[in-house]
Every structure is written in C-alpha cells, then in structure tokens.
C-alpha cells in the first residue's frame, strides 16, 4: 500500500511509529494475507504529476 499526500513528509516520523502498519495487518482471519502487503510512505513532491507524465510517455510509445 502506498500512502501519498502533501502532509505525509511532515508527519512521517509520527506515521512510522503510530502502529498503522500493525493495525493494517491485524485483520483476524485475513491477517496472513495483509501481513504480506508492505506499507510505503511516498514523500516525493509531485509524485502524482510524475506518474501521470510516465503514463503519458508510455501511452505515446
């Protein structure tokens, strides 16, 4: 899972220590499935525009 947004860089330390990843994976009978999904914080500025640019390049060949 990719966590993306303008406030993420400012709250990255809090987010990392918040227990989000553990809570995300702790889903009862689905825990084994969710434990295999990594959680990534995207802190790159304009990542949405970068991705859109790559998609446009790929679409144009």
PDB file of N, H, CA, C and O in Angstrom:
ATOM      1  N   UNK A   1       0.844  -1.131   0.000  1.00  0.00           N
ATOM      2  CA  UNK A   1       0.000   0.000   0.000  1.00  0.00           C
ATOM      3  C   UNK A   1       0.914   1.224   0.000  1.00  0.00           C
ATOM      4  O   UNK A   1       1.916   1.265   0.714  1.00  0.00           O
ATOM      5  N   UNK A   2       0.560   2.204  -0.797  1.00  0.00           N
ATOM      6  H   UNK A   2      -0.254   2.171  -1.377  1.00  0.00           H
ATOM      7  CA  UNK A   2       1.314   3.453  -0.862  1.00  0.00           C
ATOM      8  C   UNK A   2       0.496   4.546  -0.191  1.00  0.00           C
ATOM      9  O   UNK A   2      -0.646   4.801  -0.574  1.00  0.00           O
ATOM     10  N   UNK A   3       1.078   5.187   0.806  1.00  0.00           N
ATOM     11  H   UNK A   3       2.006   4.980   1.117  1.00  0.00           H
ATOM     12  CA  UNK A   3       0.443   6.314   1.476  1.00  0.00           C
ATOM     13  C   UNK A   3       1.046   7.573   0.868  1.00  0.00           C
ATOM     14  O   UNK A   3       2.250   7.807   0.976  1.00  0.00           O
ATOM     15  N   UNK A   4       0.209   8.379   0.231  1.00  0.00           N
ATOM     16  H   UNK A   4      -0.769   8.189   0.143  1.00  0.00           H
ATOM     17  CA  UNK A   4       0.683   9.542  -0.512  1.00  0.00           C
ATOM     18  C   UNK A   4      -0.141  10.753  -0.098  1.00  0.00           C
ATOM     19  O   UNK A   4      -1.343  10.649   0.146  1.00  0.00           O
ATOM     20  N   UNK A   5       0.511  11.882  -0.024  1.00  0.00           N
ATOM     21  H   UNK A   5       1.487  11.967  -0.222  1.00  0.00           H
ATOM     22  CA  UNK A   5      -0.222  13.114   0.245  1.00  0.00           C
ATOM     23  C   UNK A   5       0.702  14.227   0.677  1.00  0.00           C
ATOM     24  O   UNK A   5       1.842  13.990   1.075  1.00  0.00           O
ATOM     25  N   UNK A   6       0.204  15.430   0.594  1.00  0.00           N
ATOM     26  H   UNK A   6      -0.722  15.623   0.270  1.00  0.00           H
ATOM     27  CA  UNK A   6       1.007  16.605   0.898  1.00  0.00           C
ATOM     28  C   UNK A   6       1.491  16.696   2.333  1.00  0.00           C
ATOM     29  O   UNK A   6       2.537  17.296   2.583  1.00  0.00           O
ATOM     30  N   UNK A   7       0.764  16.118   3.290  1.00  0.00           N
ATOM     31  H   UNK A   7      -0.085  15.631   3.087  1.00  0.00           H
ATOM     32  CA  UNK A   7       1.164  16.224   4.693  1.00  0.00           C
ATOM     33  C   UNK A   7       2.070  15.083   5.143  1.00  0.00           C
ATOM     34  O   UNK A   7       2.652  15.148   6.226  1.00  0.00           O
ATOM     35  N   UNK A   8       2.194  14.052   4.335  1.00  0.00           N
ATOM     36  H   UNK A   8       1.722  13.999   3.455  1.00  0.00           H
ATOM     37  CA  UNK A   8       2.980  12.876   4.726  1.00  0.00           C
ATOM     38  C   UNK A   8       4.417  13.228   5.112  1.00  0.00           C
ATOM     39  O   UNK A   8       4.885  12.750   6.146  1.00  0.00           O
ATOM     40  N   UNK A   9       5.145  14.044   4.332  1.00  0.00           N
ATOM     41  H   UNK A   9       4.765  14.432   3.492  1.00  0.00           H
ATOM     42  CA  UNK A   9       6.524  14.351   4.729  1.00  0.00           C
ATOM     43  C   UNK A   9       6.623  15.012   6.108  1.00  0.00           C
ATOM     44  O   UNK A   9       7.597  14.801   6.831  1.00  0.00           O
ATOM     45  N   UNK A  10       5.624  15.803   6.465  1.00  0.00           N
ATOM     46  H   UNK A  10       4.833  15.974   5.877  1.00  0.00           H
ATOM     47  CA  UNK A  10       5.656  16.491   7.767  1.00  0.00           C
ATOM     48  C   UNK A  10       5.342  15.558   8.925  1.00  0.00           C
ATOM     49  O   UNK A  10       5.762  15.815  10.053  1.00  0.00           O
ATOM     50  N   UNK A  11       4.621  14.492   8.672  1.00  0.00           N
ATOM     51  H   UNK A  11       4.279  14.283   7.755  1.00  0.00           H
ATOM     52  CA  UNK A  11       4.211  13.583   9.735  1.00  0.00           C
ATOM     53  C   UNK A  11       4.797  12.185   9.577  1.00  0.00           C
ATOM     54  O   UNK A  11       4.286  11.235  10.170  1.00  0.00           O
ATOM     55  N   UNK A  12       5.844  12.047   8.800  1.00  0.00           N
ATOM     56  H   UNK A  12       6.258  12.819   8.318  1.00  0.00           H
ATOM     57  CA  UNK A  12       6.410  10.723   8.522  1.00  0.00           C
ATOM     58  C   UNK A  12       6.855  10.011   9.796  1.00  0.00           C
ATOM     59  O   UNK A  12       6.536   8.837   9.982  1.00  0.00           O
ATOM     60  N   UNK A  13       7.583  10.697  10.675  1.00  0.00           N
ATOM     61  H   UNK A  13       7.842  11.651  10.523  1.00  0.00           H
ATOM     62  CA  UNK A  13       8.042  10.051  11.913  1.00  0.00           C
ATOM     63  C   UNK A  13       6.861   9.593  12.760  1.00  0.00           C
ATOM     64  O   UNK A  13       6.868   8.482  13.289  1.00  0.00           O
ATOM     65  N   UNK A  14       5.856  10.439  12.890  1.00  0.00           N
ATOM     66  H   UNK A  14       5.851  11.342  12.460  1.00  0.00           H
ATOM     67  CA  UNK A  14       4.661  10.060  13.650  1.00  0.00           C
ATOM     68  C   UNK A  14       4.000   8.838  13.018  1.00  0.00           C
ATOM     69  O   UNK A  14       3.647   7.884  13.711  1.00  0.00           O
ATOM     70  N   UNK A  15       3.839   8.879  11.707  1.00  0.00           N
ATOM     71  H   UNK A  15       4.126   9.655  11.145  1.00  0.00           H
ATOM     72  CA  UNK A  15       3.165   7.799  10.995  1.00  0.00           C
ATOM     73  C   UNK A  15       3.911   6.484  11.165  1.00  0.00           C
ATOM     74  O   UNK A  15       3.294   5.444  11.398  1.00  0.00           O
ATOM     75  N   UNK A  16       5.228   6.522  11.050  1.00  0.00           N
ATOM     76  H   UNK A  16       5.729   7.367  10.861  1.00  0.00           H
ATOM     77  CA  UNK A  16       6.048   5.318  11.174  1.00  0.00           C
ATOM     78  C   UNK A  16       5.891   4.684  12.550  1.00  0.00           C
ATOM     79  O   UNK A  16       5.861   3.459  12.666  1.00  0.00           O
ATOM     80  N   UNK A  17       5.789   5.506  13.593  1.00  0.00           N
ATOM     81  H   UNK A  17       5.813   6.501  13.498  1.00  0.00           H
ATOM     82  CA  UNK A  17       5.699   4.997  14.960  1.00  0.00           C
ATOM     83  C   UNK A  17       4.256   4.875  15.462  1.00  0.00           C
ATOM     84  O   UNK A  17       4.039   4.539  16.626  1.00  0.00           O
ATOM     85  N   UNK A  18       3.282   5.140  14.612  1.00  0.00           N
ATOM     86  H   UNK A  18       3.458   5.413  13.666  1.00  0.00           H
ATOM     87  CA  UNK A  18       1.882   5.163  15.047  1.00  0.00           C
ATOM     88  C   UNK A  18       1.252   3.778  15.186  1.00  0.00           C
ATOM     89  O   UNK A  18       0.191   3.648  15.796  1.00  0.00           O
ATOM     90  N   UNK A  19       1.868   2.771  14.648  1.00  0.00           N
ATOM     91  H   UNK A  19       2.731   2.876  14.153  1.00  0.00           H
ATOM     92  CA  UNK A  19       1.272   1.443  14.688  1.00  0.00           C
ATOM     93  C   UNK A  19       0.322   1.185  13.527  1.00  0.00           C
ATOM     94  O   UNK A  19      -0.406   0.192  13.529  1.00  0.00           O
ATOM     95  N   UNK A  20       0.325   2.075  12.533  1.00  0.00           N
ATOM     96  H   UNK A  20       0.916   2.881  12.531  1.00  0.00           H
ATOM     97  CA  UNK A  20      -0.570   1.904  11.384  1.00  0.00           C
ATOM     98  C   UNK A  20      -0.330   0.572  10.683  1.00  0.00           C
ATOM     99  O   UNK A  20      -1.277  -0.161  10.400  1.00  0.00           O
ATOM    100  N   UNK A  21       0.926   0.259  10.404  1.00  0.00           N
ATOM    101  H   UNK A  21       1.695   0.855  10.634  1.00  0.00           H
ATOM    102  CA  UNK A  21       1.234  -0.973   9.667  1.00  0.00           C
ATOM    103  C   UNK A  21       0.750  -2.203  10.436  1.00  0.00           C
ATOM    104  O   UNK A  21       0.224  -3.141   9.837  1.00  0.00           O
ATOM    105  N   UNK A  22       0.926  -2.201  11.757  1.00  0.00           N
ATOM    106  H   UNK A  22       1.354  -1.439  12.243  1.00  0.00           H
ATOM    107  CA  UNK A  22       0.462  -3.328  12.568  1.00  0.00           C
ATOM    108  C   UNK A  22      -1.060  -3.412  12.525  1.00  0.00           C
ATOM    109  O   UNK A  22      -1.617  -4.497  12.365  1.00  0.00           O
ATOM    110  N   UNK A  23      -1.728  -2.282  12.666  1.00  0.00           N
ATOM    111  H   UNK A  23      -1.275  -1.400  12.796  1.00  0.00           H
ATOM    112  CA  UNK A  23      -3.190  -2.266  12.606  1.00  0.00           C
ATOM    113  C   UNK A  23      -3.698  -2.679  11.230  1.00  0.00           C
ATOM    114  O   UNK A  23      -4.719  -3.357  11.114  1.00  0.00           O
ATOM    115  N   UNK A  24      -2.984  -2.268  10.196  1.00  0.00           N
ATOM    116  H   UNK A  24      -2.155  -1.717  10.290  1.00  0.00           H
ATOM    117  CA  UNK A  24      -3.354  -2.634   8.830  1.00  0.00           C
ATOM    118  C   UNK A  24      -3.301  -4.151   8.654  1.00  0.00           C
ATOM    119  O   UNK A  24      -4.175  -4.734   8.011  1.00  0.00           O
ATOM    120  N   UNK A  25      -2.281  -4.787   9.222  1.00  0.00           N
ATOM    121  H   UNK A  25      -1.572  -4.313   9.745  1.00  0.00           H
ATOM    122  CA  UNK A  25      -2.081  -6.227   9.052  1.00  0.00           C
ATOM    123  C   UNK A  25      -2.934  -7.059  10.004  1.00  0.00           C
ATOM    124  O   UNK A  25      -3.177  -8.235   9.731  1.00  0.00           O
ATOM    125  N   UNK A  26      -3.392  -6.486  11.107  1.00  0.00           N
ATOM    126  H   UNK A  26      -3.194  -5.531  11.329  1.00  0.00           H
ATOM    127  CA  UNK A  26      -4.128  -7.224  12.135  1.00  0.00           C
ATOM    128  C   UNK A  26      -5.614  -7.276  11.772  1.00  0.00           C
ATOM    129  O   UNK A  26      -6.416  -6.499  12.290  1.00  0.00           O
ATOM    130  N   UNK A  27      -5.967  -8.195  10.884  1.00  0.00           N
ATOM    131  H   UNK A  27      -5.315  -8.826  10.463  1.00  0.00           H
ATOM    132  CA  UNK A  27      -7.335  -8.276  10.368  1.00  0.00           C
ATOM    133  C   UNK A  27      -7.956  -9.655  10.568  1.00  0.00           C
ATOM    134  O   UNK A  27      -8.635 -10.171   9.681  1.00  0.00           O
ATOM    135  N   UNK A  28      -7.723 -10.237  11.714  1.00  0.00           N
ATOM    136  H   UNK A  28      -7.170  -9.818  12.434  1.00  0.00           H
ATOM    137  CA  UNK A  28      -8.355 -11.512  12.027  1.00  0.00           C
ATOM    138  C   UNK A  28      -7.985 -12.609  11.050  1.00  0.00           C
ATOM    139  O   UNK A  28      -6.806 -12.891  10.839  1.00  0.00           O
ATOM    140  N   UNK A  29      -8.998 -13.231  10.451  1.00  0.00           N
ATOM    141  H   UNK A  29      -9.956 -13.002  10.623  1.00  0.00           H
ATOM    142  CA  UNK A  29      -8.739 -14.367   9.555  1.00  0.00           C
ATOM    143  C   UNK A  29      -8.013 -13.945   8.281  1.00  0.00           C
ATOM    144  O   UNK A  29      -7.492 -14.802   7.567  1.00  0.00           O
ATOM    145  N   UNK A  30      -7.966 -12.654   7.977  1.00  0.00           N
ATOM    146  H   UNK A  30      -8.389 -11.958   8.557  1.00  0.00           H
ATOM    147  CA  UNK A  30      -7.264 -12.154   6.789  1.00  0.00           C
ATOM    148  C   UNK A  30      -5.845 -11.685   7.112  1.00  0.00           C
ATOM    149  O   UNK A  30      -5.150 -11.181   6.230  1.00  0.00           O
ATOM    150  N   UNK A  31      -5.411 -11.841   8.352  1.00  0.00           N
ATOM    151  H   UNK A  31      -5.975 -12.251   9.068  1.00  0.00           H
ATOM    152  CA  UNK A  31      -4.098 -11.345   8.775  1.00  0.00           C
ATOM    153  C   UNK A  31      -2.956 -11.886   7.935  1.00  0.00           C
ATOM    154  O   UNK A  31      -2.045 -11.138   7.579  1.00  0.00           O
ATOM    155  N   UNK A  32      -2.986 -13.170   7.612  1.00  0.00           N
ATOM    156  H   UNK A  32      -3.726 -13.778   7.901  1.00  0.00           H
ATOM    157  CA  UNK A  32      -1.894 -13.745   6.816  1.00  0.00           C
ATOM    158  C   UNK A  32      -1.785 -13.064   5.455  1.00  0.00           C
ATOM    159  O   UNK A  32      -0.682 -12.856   4.950  1.00  0.00           O
ATOM    160  N   UNK A  33      -2.911 -12.721   4.870  1.00  0.00           N
ATOM    161  H   UNK A  33      -3.807 -12.890   5.281  1.00  0.00           H
ATOM    162  CA  UNK A  33      -2.907 -12.039   3.572  1.00  0.00           C
ATOM    163  C   UNK A  33      -2.347 -10.622   3.712  1.00  0.00           C
ATOM    164  O   UNK A  33      -1.480 -10.217   2.938  1.00  0.00           O
ATOM    165  N   UNK A  34      -2.839  -9.872   4.696  1.00  0.00           N
ATOM    166  H   UNK A  34      -3.543 -10.202   5.326  1.00  0.00           H
ATOM    167  CA  UNK A  34      -2.431  -8.478   4.850  1.00  0.00           C
ATOM    168  C   UNK A  34      -0.996  -8.323   5.344  1.00  0.00           C
ATOM    169  O   UNK A  34      -0.349  -7.316   5.055  1.00  0.00           O
ATOM    170  N   UNK A  35      -0.492  -9.305   6.083  1.00  0.00           N
ATOM    171  H   UNK A  35      -1.018 -10.123   6.317  1.00  0.00           H
ATOM    172  CA  UNK A  35       0.891  -9.222   6.561  1.00  0.00           C
ATOM    173  C   UNK A  35       1.893  -9.224   5.414  1.00  0.00           C
ATOM    174  O   UNK A  35       3.008  -8.726   5.570  1.00  0.00           O
ATOM    175  N   UNK A  36       1.516  -9.770   4.277  1.00  0.00           N
ATOM    176  H   UNK A  36       0.610 -10.175   4.151  1.00  0.00           H
ATOM    177  CA  UNK A  36       2.405  -9.817   3.122  1.00  0.00           C
ATOM    178  C   UNK A  36       2.389  -8.556   2.274  1.00  0.00           C
ATOM    179  O   UNK A  36       3.107  -8.469   1.278  1.00  0.00           O
ATOM    180  N   UNK A  37       1.581  -7.582   2.658  1.00  0.00           N
ATOM    181  H   UNK A  37       0.998  -7.652   3.468  1.00  0.00           H
ATOM    182  CA  UNK A  37       1.475  -6.344   1.881  1.00  0.00           C
ATOM    183  C   UNK A  37       2.310  -5.260   2.558  1.00  0.00           C
ATOM    184  O   UNK A  37       2.006  -4.864   3.684  1.00  0.00           O
ATOM    185  N   UNK A  38       3.355  -4.774   1.891  1.00  0.00           N
ATOM    186  H   UNK A  38       3.602  -5.095   0.977  1.00  0.00           H
ATOM    187  CA  UNK A  38       4.176  -3.717   2.501  1.00  0.00           C
ATOM    188  C   UNK A  38       3.443  -2.378   2.485  1.00  0.00           C
ATOM    189  O   UNK A  38       2.596  -2.127   1.628  1.00  0.00           O
ATOM    190  N   UNK A  39       3.780  -1.537   3.438  1.00  0.00           N
ATOM    191  H   UNK A  39       4.467  -1.741   4.135  1.00  0.00           H
ATOM    192  CA  UNK A  39       3.230  -0.180   3.512  1.00  0.00           C
ATOM    193  C   UNK A  39       4.369   0.786   3.241  1.00  0.00           C
ATOM    194  O   UNK A  39       5.391   0.756   3.926  1.00  0.00           O
ATOM    195  N   UNK A  40       4.197   1.640   2.246  1.00  0.00           N
ATOM    196  H   UNK A  40       3.367   1.664   1.689  1.00  0.00           H
ATOM    197  CA  UNK A  40       5.223   2.600   1.847  1.00  0.00           C
ATOM    198  C   UNK A  40       4.700   4.024   2.017  1.00  0.00           C
ATOM    199  O   UNK A  40       3.551   4.318   1.688  1.00  0.00           O
ATOM    200  N   UNK A  41       5.554   4.900   2.532  1.00  0.00           N
ATOM    201  H   UNK A  41       6.488   4.661   2.799  1.00  0.00           H
ATOM    202  CA  UNK A  41       5.235   6.330   2.590  1.00  0.00           C
ATOM    203  C   UNK A  41       5.931   7.006   1.419  1.00  0.00           C
ATOM    204  O   UNK A  41       7.152   6.921   1.291  1.00  0.00           O
ATOM    205  N   UNK A  42       5.182   7.663   0.583  1.00  0.00           N
ATOM    206  H   UNK A  42       4.190   7.732   0.687  1.00  0.00           H
ATOM    207  CA  UNK A  42       5.748   8.364  -0.567  1.00  0.00           C
ATOM    208  C   UNK A  42       5.911   9.826  -0.178  1.00  0.00           C
ATOM    209  O   UNK A  42       4.930  10.522   0.082  1.00  0.00           O
ATOM    210  N   UNK A  43       7.156  10.286  -0.139  1.00  0.00           N
ATOM    211  H   UNK A  43       7.953   9.721  -0.351  1.00  0.00           H
ATOM    212  CA  UNK A  43       7.430  11.666   0.269  1.00  0.00           C
ATOM    213  C   UNK A  43       7.926  12.530  -0.879  1.00  0.00           C
ATOM    214  O   UNK A  43       8.226  13.708  -0.680  1.00  0.00           O
ATOM    215  N   UNK A  44       8.017  11.971  -2.066  1.00  0.00           N
ATOM    216  H   UNK A  44       7.774  11.015  -2.228  1.00  0.00           H
ATOM    217  CA  UNK A  44       8.487  12.731  -3.227  1.00  0.00           C
ATOM    218  C   UNK A  44       7.466  13.809  -3.583  1.00  0.00           C
ATOM    219  O   UNK A  44       6.266  13.537  -3.639  1.00  0.00           O
ATOM    220  N   UNK A  45       7.935  15.023  -3.821  1.00  0.00           N
ATOM    221  H   UNK A  45       8.909  15.244  -3.775  1.00  0.00           H
ATOM    222  CA  UNK A  45       6.996  16.075  -4.217  1.00  0.00           C
ATOM    223  C   UNK A  45       6.466  15.807  -5.628  1.00  0.00           C
ATOM    224  O   UNK A  45       7.196  15.326  -6.494  1.00  0.00           O
ATOM    225  N   UNK A  46       5.215  16.118  -5.841  1.00  0.00           N
ATOM    226  H   UNK A  46       4.622  16.509  -5.138  1.00  0.00           H
ATOM    227  CA  UNK A  46       4.590  15.999  -7.165  1.00  0.00           C
ATOM    228  C   UNK A  46       4.609  14.573  -7.715  1.00  0.00           C
ATOM    229  O   UNK A  46       4.721  14.377  -8.925  1.00  0.00           O
ATOM    230  N   UNK A  47       4.501  13.589  -6.844  1.00  0.00           N
ATOM    231  H   UNK A  47       4.410  13.748  -5.861  1.00  0.00           H
ATOM    232  CA  UNK A  47       4.542  12.198  -7.307  1.00  0.00           C
ATOM    233  C   UNK A  47       3.379  11.881  -8.249  1.00  0.00           C
ATOM    234  O   UNK A  47       3.535  11.077  -9.168  1.00  0.00           O
ATOM    235  N   UNK A  48       2.239  12.491  -8.036  1.00  0.00           N
ATOM    236  H   UNK A  48       2.113  13.144  -7.290  1.00  0.00           H
ATOM    237  CA  UNK A  48       1.108  12.271  -8.934  1.00  0.00           C
ATOM    238  C   UNK A  48       1.384  12.778 -10.336  1.00  0.00           C
ATOM    239  O   UNK A  48       1.052  12.116 -11.319  1.00  0.00           O
ATOM    240  N   UNK A  49       1.995  13.959 -10.429  1.00  0.00           N
ATOM    241  H   UNK A  49       2.265  14.496  -9.630  1.00  0.00           H
ATOM    242  CA  UNK A  49       2.338  14.509 -11.741  1.00  0.00           C
ATOM    243  C   UNK A  49       3.437  13.694 -12.414  1.00  0.00           C
ATOM    244  O   UNK A  49       3.424  13.504 -13.631  1.00  0.00           O
ATOM    245  N   UNK A  50       4.382  13.217 -11.621  1.00  0.00           N
ATOM    246  H   UNK A  50       4.393  13.372 -10.634  1.00  0.00           H
ATOM    247  CA  UNK A  50       5.449  12.379 -12.171  1.00  0.00           C
ATOM    248  C   UNK A  50       4.857  11.103 -12.765  1.00  0.00           C
ATOM    249  O   UNK A  50       5.212  10.704 -13.874  1.00  0.00           O
ATOM    250  N   UNK A  51       3.962  10.474 -12.028  1.00  0.00           N
ATOM    251  H   UNK A  51       3.674  10.798 -11.127  1.00  0.00           H
ATOM    252  CA  UNK A  51       3.314   9.260 -12.522  1.00  0.00           C
ATOM    253  C   UNK A  51       2.474   9.518 -13.760  1.00  0.00           C
ATOM    254  O   UNK A  51       2.453   8.702 -14.681  1.00  0.00           O
ATOM    255  N   UNK A  52       1.784  10.649 -13.787  1.00  0.00           N
ATOM    256  H   UNK A  52       1.801  11.313 -13.038  1.00  0.00           H
ATOM    257  CA  UNK A  52       0.980  10.996 -14.963  1.00  0.00           C
ATOM    258  C   UNK A  52       1.878  11.206 -16.181  1.00  0.00           C
ATOM    259  O   UNK A  52       1.522  10.823 -17.295  1.00  0.00           O
ATOM    260  N   UNK A  53       3.041  11.817 -15.964  1.00  0.00           N
ATOM    261  H   UNK A  53       3.331  12.129 -15.059  1.00  0.00           H
ATOM    262  CA  UNK A  53       3.990  12.019 -17.064  1.00  0.00           C
ATOM    263  C   UNK A  53       4.503  10.709 -17.623  1.00  0.00           C
ATOM    264  O   UNK A  53       4.627  10.548 -18.837  1.00  0.00           O
ATOM    265  N   UNK A  54       4.801   9.775 -16.738  1.00  0.00           N
ATOM    266  H   UNK A  54       4.700   9.906 -15.752  1.00  0.00           H
ATOM    267  CA  UNK A  54       5.272   8.452 -17.176  1.00  0.00           C
ATOM    268  C   UNK A  54       4.168   7.735 -17.953  1.00  0.00           C
ATOM    269  O   UNK A  54       4.428   7.130 -18.993  1.00  0.00           O
ATOM    270  N   UNK A  55       2.942   7.803 -17.446  1.00  0.00           N
ATOM    271  H   UNK A  55       2.731   8.294 -16.601  1.00  0.00           H
ATOM    272  CA  UNK A  55       1.827   7.159 -18.142  1.00  0.00           C
ATOM    273  C   UNK A  55       1.621   7.764 -19.529  1.00  0.00           C
ATOM    274  O   UNK A  55       1.340   7.043 -20.486  1.00  0.00           O
ATOM    275  N   UNK A  56       1.758   9.077 -19.638  1.00  0.00           N
ATOM    276  H   UNK A  56       1.986   9.663 -18.860  1.00  0.00           H
ATOM    277  CA  UNK A  56       1.612   9.737 -20.938  1.00  0.00           C
ATOM    278  C   UNK A  56       2.700   9.288 -21.907  1.00  0.00           C
ATOM    279  O   UNK A  56       2.421   9.005 -23.072  1.00  0.00           O
ATOM    280  N   UNK A  57       3.939   9.223 -21.425  1.00  0.00           N
ATOM    281  H   UNK A  57       4.166   9.453 -20.478  1.00  0.00           H
ATOM    282  CA  UNK A  57       5.045   8.761 -22.273  1.00  0.00           C
ATOM    283  C   UNK A  57       4.805   7.340 -22.759  1.00  0.00           C
ATOM    284  O   UNK A  57       5.036   7.029 -23.927  1.00  0.00           O
ATOM    285  N   UNK A  58       4.341   6.478 -21.856  1.00  0.00           N
ATOM    286  H   UNK A  58       4.154   6.731 -20.906  1.00  0.00           H
ATOM    287  CA  UNK A  58       4.090   5.088 -22.233  1.00  0.00           C
ATOM    288  C   UNK A  58       2.940   4.979 -23.227  1.00  0.00           C
ATOM    289  O   UNK A  58       2.975   4.143 -24.131  1.00  0.00           O
ATOM    290  N   UNK A  59       1.935   5.812 -23.066  1.00  0.00           N
ATOM    291  H   UNK A  59       1.907   6.491 -22.332  1.00  0.00           H
ATOM    292  CA  UNK A  59       0.785   5.769 -23.967  1.00  0.00           C
ATOM    293  C   UNK A  59       1.145   6.254 -25.370  1.00  0.00           C
ATOM    294  O   UNK A  59       0.563   5.814 -26.361  1.00  0.00           O
ATOM    295  N   UNK A  60       2.111   7.165 -25.437  1.00  0.00           N
ATOM    296  H   UNK A  60       2.584   7.523 -24.632  1.00  0.00           H
ATOM    297  CA  UNK A  60       2.511   7.709 -26.729  1.00  0.00           C
ATOM    298  C   UNK A  60       3.516   6.821 -27.447  1.00  0.00           C
ATOM    299  O   UNK A  60       3.777   6.980 -28.640  1.00  0.00           O
ATOM    300  N   UNK A  61       4.067   5.890 -26.697  1.00  0.00           N
ATOM    301  H   UNK A  61       3.855   5.761 -25.728  1.00  0.00           H
ATOM    302  CA  UNK A  61       5.003   4.938 -27.301  1.00  0.00           C
ATOM    303  C   UNK A  61       6.328   5.492 -27.366  1.00  0.00           C
ATOM    304  O   UNK A  61       7.251   4.832 -27.846  1.00  0.00           O
TER     305      UNK A  61
END
